[in-house]
Amino acid sequence: MLLNCVTARSRNTHSMKIAIITAGGAGMFCGSCMQDNTLARTLRLAGEDAVLVPTYTPIRVDEDDVSVERVFMGGINVYLDSVVPGWKRLPRWMTGWLNRPGIIQKLTRFGNNTDAAHLGSLTLDMLKGSAGPQQREVTDFVAYLADEMQPDVVLFSNALLSGVMPELRRRYSGAVLCLLQGDDIFLDALSKRWKKPVMDQLQANCRLFDGFVTHSQYYEDFMRDYLQLQDAAFTRIPLSIDPAIPETPAPQPTGTIGYFARICPEKGIQNLLASADILKEYPTARFQIGGYLPSQHRRWFEKLRAKAERVAPGQIEWLGSPETREEKFQIISQFDVLCVPTDYREPKGLYVLEAGLLGIPCVLPNHGAFPELAAELQSCHLYDPGDRDGLKNALRTVLREPPSHDELQLPQRVRHAYGMQETAPRICEAVGTFLKAPE
């Protein structure tokens, strides 16, 4: 039996205890990790006992990190379980120290390659859960959740963590949900050899969840088909953002098209740089680029940037990868317009909200979650990604007729629709619909 959040609250005086299971990004800034962290903070604002539990590696965020100071299914042991014969049979006193957060951070600092093309075998092993080589890691983690923590709800922040589900179902009777927020990008990058067995195992695991959560209607519709979840229960929750922003300089329109997102093919930095020839039509305009640059994409990006600088010398500026939220907003505040011309159909789009808090509009492709964000915020110029000149024409439009910073209404719309205080009760209600009645 499922209860409405309000009904559940009326029968229980204590807050919901919610375990949010996140996957660390191996030292990278990861939008999903950041949103998981903000989600935990948001639920706490609603009075819930939200506990953010990292797996694989510690998380890296540019706001207050509220995750527990433990890492379960530590990435080093998970990897060695799969590739070193007999490793999984070594006594825990010989391997347990490798799950310490500080050790994981040091050992993964220079080897943070999370490229799916090279991780097919390991991915399948992890999806097998207690039936695979990571049995001990999975069993220890489930014991923590079921015996020590005993939450009312467990929320996994991606489906690739679902190898835990068979063992968790044997030992835990509470509600278990899965937040889908970009799983397909990793799965589609798997080599052909591993794609089918991984998808078969993943779909079997997903049948064990009580329900699924997305941040957009687009991604719900897409993942129903992608994971064959046509009959599954889905709910949507809004993205959440901390509305507090550091002081930034007063905007001075300069014809600056800004990009701030992870530097990778999926986010489309190559599409922006390929449009550099339009800058010759606007001599005072420029592209400013910032965001986390993974080591595996550094050479690729430098080559693209050098080519664009030859086309528009002096009009391409690299602002680097900021370490703090304050530095991030200082960079974004320099933009007249944010442009993230993704090839990937984005299920979230946090950077749209970050720009919106500063009153900065966006140029975005008309796909993924962007049309929903555009309708809510009324600040996005959407172009047809199928039109060869769509991006260039959209950029010409904003350079020819620069949109003014909407420093009053746009930030208010962001805070009203996505601010932590405002989204807290909506998220609580959505999660609460899956609470199970006491047996």
Protein Blocks (a to p, Z undefined) as FASTA:
>chain_A
ZZdfklmmmmpmbdcddddddddeehpacfklmmmmmmmmmmmmnopacddddehiacdd
fbdcfbdcbdehifklmmmmmmmghklmpcfklmmmmmpmklmmmmmmmmmcfbfklmmm
mmmmmmnmmmmmklmmmmmmmmmmmmmnopabdcdfbfklmmmmmmmmmmocbdcdddde
hjmmmmmmpcfklmmmmmmmmmmmmmmpgbdcdfbfklmmmmmmmnopmlpccddddddd
dfbdcdddddddehiacddddddfklommmmmmmmmmmmmmmmbccddeddddfklmmmm
mmmmmmmmmmmghiaccebjafbfklmmmmmmmpmbdcdddfbdcfklmmmmmmmmnopa
cddddehjllmmmmmnopaccddfklmklmmmmmmmmmmmccdddfklmmmmmmmmmgmk
lmmmmmmmmmmmmpccdZZ
